[in-house]
Amino acid sequence: MSNTGWKEDLARDLEAYTLGEVPSAFEMLRAPTIEHWSTEVRPLGKEYKLVVHGEARKHPDYQDGETITTAAVHWFDRKGLFVRTAHRLYVLGEQRGDEIGVDGIDSE
C-alpha cells in the first residue's frame, strides 16, 4: 500500500476481499499484529465506526506491547485473521477472552 493513492488501494483491496481473496503471505508478514484484541463500536457524528484495540506487535509507530486502537475498520475478515483500515492492514492475533457469548446474554 502506498501513501499516495490510498483510496485506490483501499477500493482495490475491498473489491478483492469481496471476491474471496485474502492478503498475500507477504502482506500478512509485513503487517503489524494486534494481540489480545477486542472490538468496539464508537459514534462518529451521526454514524458509527468499528475499531479494534489491543497490544501492538511490529507496528512502525508503536512499541511492541503498547495498547493501540485502530482507525475505523473498513473490512473485518470473517475468519478473524485480519482487518483493513483506510491506511493499514492488521493481522489479528489472539482475541481477548472477555467477549460475551450468545448463551451469556439475558434476553428477558
Secondary structure, 3 states (H helix, E strand, C coil): CCCCCHHHHHHHHHHHHHCCCCCCHHHHHHCCEEEEEEEEEEEECCEEEEEEEEEEECCCCCCCCCEEECCCEEEECCCCCEEEECCCEEEECCECCCCCCHHHCCCC
